[in-house]
């Protein structure tokens, strides 16, 4: 009696992890008030290693990656609900009826 998971759910999980890691790295590269990660390792905190317009570009990239990450999370929730319905043979509404109050 195993729980069957759609293959696409594993792919979405991998994408969530990869986009999350890229998002972390993109945020750490950006120059903030304290100079960003470059300043923490003794680099010039006032200058960007990627040019003067890199701040605007990294901000856009960060926002797009954050949006993609959130949309992937929504997609994963939808896939989990679909897998749960498939494995239990119940609708989402009937799943909540099985929960007993404490």
PATORSE-588432 format. One record per residue (C-alpha): x, y, z; residue in one letter. Coordinates in pm, whole numbers, plus 50000, padded with zeros to 5 digits. Layout:
N
XYZA
...
//
This chain:
102
500005000050000X
502305027049873X
501665063249800X
502015069749427X
503515103049330X
503465117148981X
506915119648816X
506265156248738X
506075162749113X
509715152049147X
510715174748859X
508945204349021X
510665196749354X
514055197349182X
513195230249008X
512105245649339X
515425236449497X
517485249049202X
515605282049172X
515825286649549X
519605281949546X
520015305549250X
517815330749428X
520015328949738X
523165333649532X
521665362749338X
520685380149660X
524135374949810X
525865389349502X
523905421849516X
525445452549667X
523485465249963X
524165491850225X
527045471550364X
528615463050030X
527035428749986X
528955396249991X
531875412149806X
532425436350092X
532325408450350X
535395392250195X
537475423750176X
536395435749832X
535555471449745X
532145476649902X
531325507849706X
531785493749358X
529945465849186X
532035438849017X
529445437248737X
529285474148642X
527195503848742X
523905491648588X
524215457148745X
522125467449047X
519035473248837X
519615441348641X
520125420248952X
516995435149107X
514925425048803X
516505390448794X
515835385849165X
512185396049130X
511645373048832X
513285343749009X
511225350049323X
508065350549112X
509085318148940X
509815302249281X
506385312049416X
504635299149103X
506535266149132X
505385263249495X
501765268849386X
502215242449116X
503645217949366X
500695223349601X
498315216249312X
500225184449222X
500185172149583X
496425177849606X
495945159149278X
498115130049399X
496245129049731X
492885127249555X
494195100149323X
495615078849606X
492705081749846X
489905082049591X
488315111249773X
487745147149685X
489505174749877X
486245183650058X
485805148250189X
489405147550311X
488675175750554X
485605157450688X
487815128950814X
489675152051054X
488415148951409X
488515178451649X
490865175651945X
//
